[in-house]
């Protein structure tokens, strides 16, 4: 059973997006922003696992199996069943589903994609997530055949100016550090 007094809004938004819009790229964005704010928290690793799952599904749905396999394997290795239980999931079942999905994606050539289903154990978490989904005007469990190419290929339409600039600054700092050595 969960041991937190409320679920973070970002977590509910992630689950609503995951099951409603099926925009896994946006799921990643929501949880990554929250994860960055949670450095050193008890659930930091859990948030990262949720990020990896969304990224794995995003890659898999697009046919990028190398990226999908890598992210799903990391999620499977890093999932902490005890902490996931505290976040309203069936932690042992989540770990096993991640392991089985990673294994299946490695065994099938080419793999077939189906959405990864979270084993939500806490009825309150499910209710809150479904409500957040409905508030966005989405159906919980939106079928894949209702998704447009804009959702499947979301990364092609986003503004990456800040990402490119951050990478440039990081490379510049590394270059300057090497020059000082």
N, C-alpha and C positions, 0 to 999 in steps of 0.2 A: 504494500500500500504506500501511497505517496507520503512523504514526510515534510513537504513544504506547505506553507499555509495558503498559498495562492500560486497559480501558474502565471509565469511572465507573459505579458501581452505578445511579445515577439514569438514565443513558443506557440501560442494559440494562432497567431497570424500565419506562422509557418505551416501548421497543420491544416488550417483553412485553405491556404494557397495550394498546398500539396494535394489535398483531396478535392478542392473546388475548381480552381483555374487550371490545375495540373501544370502550372508554370514553374518548373523545377529550377529554372534560372533565378526567378524571383525568390523562390524558397531559399536558395543559396544566399542571395543578397540580404534577405531579412535576417537569417540566422548568423551570417558572417558579421554583420553590423553589431548584433547583440553579443556574439562571442567575443569580439574585440573589447567590448565594455566589461566583460566578465573575467578578465585575466586574474588568475589566482583563485577563482571561486571554486566551490565544491563541484559544480557541474560544468566547468570549463570543457572538460573532455567530452561530455555528453553533447554539448552544443556543436563541437567539432564533428562528432559522429553524424549528427543530423545534417550538417553541411555536406559531408562526404556522401551520404546517401542521396541527397538531392543532386549533387554533381554527377554521381554514378548513373542515376536514372536519366539525367539530361543527356549525358554522353551515349548511353545505351540506346535511348529512343532515337537518337540521330545516327546510330550505327558506328559510333566511335568506340569500338569494343576495347581497344587498348586502354583508353582513358577510363572507361566504365569498369573494367576489371581491376585496374589499379585502385580506384577510389572505393569500390565495394570491398576489396580485400583489406584495405586500411580500416574501413568502418567495422568490418568483422573482427579484426584483430584488436581494435581499440574500444569496442563497446564494453562497458562495465555494467553487468546485469544488476548489481545492487543499486548503483546510482540511477540506472534507467527505471528501476522499480520505484524509486523515490519520485521520479518524474511521471508516474502514472502509466508506464509501460509494463508489460510482462517482460522483465529484463532477460530472463533465461530464454524465452521464446524469441525475443528480438535477436539476441546473439545467435541463436540457431538459424533463424531465417536469413540473417546476413551471411552466415557461413555457407548455408545451402545455396543461396543465390550466387555467391562468389564462386563456389564449386561448379555450379551448373554453367555459369558464364564461361568458365575455363574449359569445361568438358565439351560443350557444343561448338561446332564449327560450321557456319557461324551460329552464334546463339540466337534465340528468339527472345524478343522483349515482351515482358508483361510488367505492369506496375508492381512495385514493391509495396506490400501492405504492412503497416505498423500494427503490432499487437497491443492495441490500447486496452489496458486493463481497468483503469479507473473510469467508471461511468460518468463521473463529473467532468473529467478531462474531455471525454468524447462529446458530452453535451455542450460544453463551452466551445469546443472546436467547431462543432456542427453549427452552433449559433453564429460564430464568427464567419463561417462560410456563407450562411444564408444572408447575413447582413451585407455581404459583398455582392449578393445576387447570384451566387453560384449554387449548383447542385452538389451535394456531398457525393463523392465518387464519380465525378464526371467521366464518362467513357472516352477512351482514346480516340475513337472515330469522330468525336465532336471537336477535336482540337484542330486549329488552323496552323498553317506553316509558320505564322508569326510567333506562336508559342513554342513550337518544336525547334525553331532556329532563332530564338530570342537574342542570342549573343550578337547576331549580325546587325541588329537595329539599335543597340545601345550606344550611348556616348562614352567613349573610352578615353577621353582627353585627360581626365585625372589619373587614370591608371598608367597611361603612357608617361605622363609627367612624373609620377611617383617612381616609376622604373628608371627614368632618366636621372633623377636626383639620387637614387640609390647607387646607380652605376658611377655617378660622379663622386659620391662619398667614398666608394670603394677604391676608385682610381686615386683620389687624394690620399687615402690611408696608405696605399701601396707606395706612393711617392715619398711619404714620410719615413718609411721603413729603411 
